[in-house]
Amino acid sequence: MAKSSGNSTSRRDFLRRAAVTGAGLGAFSTGTAQLFMPGPAWGQAKGAIGTYPAGSSGSSVFVGLTMPRTGTYAVQGEDELKGAQLAIEHINSGNALIKAISPKTTKGVLGKEVKYGVADDEAKPNAGVQNISRFITENKAVLMMGGTSSAVAVALNKLAQREKVIFLSSVSGSNDTTGKDCVRYGFRECTYGQTAAAGIGPVLLKEFGKGKKAAYLTPDYTYGHTVQKSMQEFLNKEGGWSTVTNQVCPLGAPDYSSFLLNIANSGADIFLNINWGHDAVLSIQQAKQFGVLDKQKLVVPYQVPFLAREVGGDLMGGVLASTSYWWGIEDKFPLAKQFNDEFSKKFGYKPEWGAQCCYLQIAMWANMVETAGSFYPPDVIKAYEAGKEMDTMVGKVHFRPEDHQLVRPVIIVRGKKTSAMKGKEDYWDVLEILPGEPLMQKPDAFGCKLGDYT
């Protein structure tokens, strides 16, 4: 972690004097009508860059959100959107949860109301880029958020670096997002392929033993390939496992029969399903139909929000998975309990990890802007890169300056059978909460070169 600069202000206290989170929803919509008095002319001496200073010169600032609201990742996209919506609402109202994360928050970011727009990218990179480009051109967005599909996140990374507008990935599990496709203007909160593998790998070896045969079902894009590669490398090296088949399937496939027949006949002991969103739901249901789950133990290395609910029945009972967040950790982290309560009160269900990720991403961005005292992008980026700790729903976290990856826990869970559930949303038992730093690769191991500030 980078050392704090300046006088005797501590790493934690300096960071916790920053501001966070917020509100608003609807396609290309803006937030509440309430206006805040504009703050001082922050960074008047700074040169124009990206949408600065035009985007922050008035009494409000604009955030562009692109999420999959239709298509195979739509259910997860809506959950992420709700997290972002709640964060912006909380920023604008000065909610107590935001103050707990960032005591300096009053209302707005640097006294400016946060407005936002929402667009549907269908988990398609071109659509995501078009959506955010429109927000930048028409609304002078000072911040963009998107992802769910890592292909979209990688495309928006490139857009952010080119346009010099900060980008927060909503959800992205690919190693490449803060690896070979990292950029100075991009930041990621959630766990990813490497940390998922290093977190769940030892649990699998303890559960199933060494020398097992593994079959993978892998979506054919950057998320799938990097998660599969990380899992295979760990299990083969550390446990002597072998890969008997890796079935690569297209995103959004309606029928997995040919892939699953190959897996069923592969002689594998363990079936590792790397599919995500509705693809994961369909492929697990069809795996049961084709007898795969009668022969092989199912593992979901990178847990999918709503997976247990959507699959139905007891198919997820006993299944091991890694995740970024599960509401059941609220007994260990007070801010998790506070977040769960706030989210449930507004939306009527417990937050999944996509919502938590998006809430925290926007909260931390507001924190960094307050720390920088300016919306000038290079100053905000340098606040991120200071590596100061923040109190969050998953404990104390910080960003690595070398690749802009959040250092945060990996949570290992096991699915519950219906008979063991204590409530309608009690789908997973939390087995372990693992510190993130020991699970991460060296910052340069995946080819990250951040690029220029200006």
FENWOCOR-V817940 format. One record per backbone hydrogen bond with DSSP energy under -1.0 kcal/mol. NH is the residue of the N-H (numbers start at 0). CO is the residue of the C=O. If there is no record, write none. Layout:
# FENWOCOR-V817940
<<NH;CO> <NH;CO>>
This chain:
# FENWOCOR-V817940
<<13;9> <14;10> <15;11> <17;14> <22;87> <27;117> <28;25> <41;39> <43;40> <45;42> <48;51> <51;48> <54;50> <55;52> <56;53> <60;112> <62;114> <63;142> <64;116> <65;144> <66;118> <73;70> <76;72> <77;73> <78;74> <79;75> <80;76> <81;77> <82;78> <83;79> <84;80> <85;81> <86;82> <87;21> <87;83> <88;21> <88;84> <89;21> <89;85> <90;86> <91;87> <92;88> <93;89> <94;89> <98;94> <99;95> <100;96> <101;97> <102;15> <104;101> <107;90> <108;111> <111;108> <112;58> <114;60> <116;62> <117;25> <118;64> <120;66> <123;120> <127;123> <128;124> <129;125> <130;126> <131;127> <132;128> <133;129> <134;130> <135;131> <136;132> <137;133> <138;134> <140;134> <141;61> <143;165> <144;63> <145;167> <147;170> <148;146> <152;148> <153;149> <154;150> <155;151> <156;152> <157;153> <158;154> <159;155> <160;156> <161;157> <162;158> <163;159> <164;159> <166;184> <167;143> <168;186> <169;145> <180;175> <181;178> <183;449> <185;182> <186;166> <187;403> <192;172> <195;191> <196;192> <197;193> <198;194> <199;195> <200;196> <203;199> <204;200> <205;201> <206;202> <207;203> <208;204> <210;238> <213;241> <214;269> <215;244> <216;271> <217;246> <219;248> <220;218> <224;220> <225;221> <226;222> <227;223> <228;224> <229;225> <230;226> <231;227> <232;228> <233;229> <234;230> <235;231> <236;232> <237;233> <238;234> <240;234> <241;211> <243;213> <244;213> <246;215> <248;217> <252;249> <259;255> <260;256> <261;257> <262;258> <263;259> <264;260> <265;262> <268;212> <269;212> <270;296> <271;214> <272;298> <273;216> <277;71> <278;275> <280;276> <281;277> <282;278> <283;279> <284;280> <285;281> <286;282> <287;283> <288;284> <289;285> <290;287> <291;286> <294;291> <295;291> <296;268> <298;270> <299;319> <302;321> <306;303> <309;305> <310;306> <311;307> <314;311> <316;313> <317;414> <318;315> <320;412> <322;410> <328;325> <329;326> <331;328> <332;328> <335;332> <336;332> <337;333> <338;334> <339;335> <340;336> <341;337> <342;338> <343;339> <344;340> <345;341> <346;342> <347;343> <355;351> <356;352> <357;353> <358;354> <359;355> <360;356> <361;357> <362;358> <363;359> <364;360> <365;361> <366;362> <367;363> <368;364> <369;365> <370;366> <371;367> <372;368> <373;368> <379;375> <380;376> <381;377> <382;378> <383;379> <384;380> <386;383> <389;396> <391;394> <394;391> <396;389> <397;406> <399;404> <403;399> <405;187> <406;397> <409;433> <410;322> <411;431> <412;320> <413;428> <414;318> <415;426> <419;416> <420;417> <425;422> <426;424> <428;413> <430;411> <431;411> <433;409> <438;435> <439;436> <444;441> <446;443>>
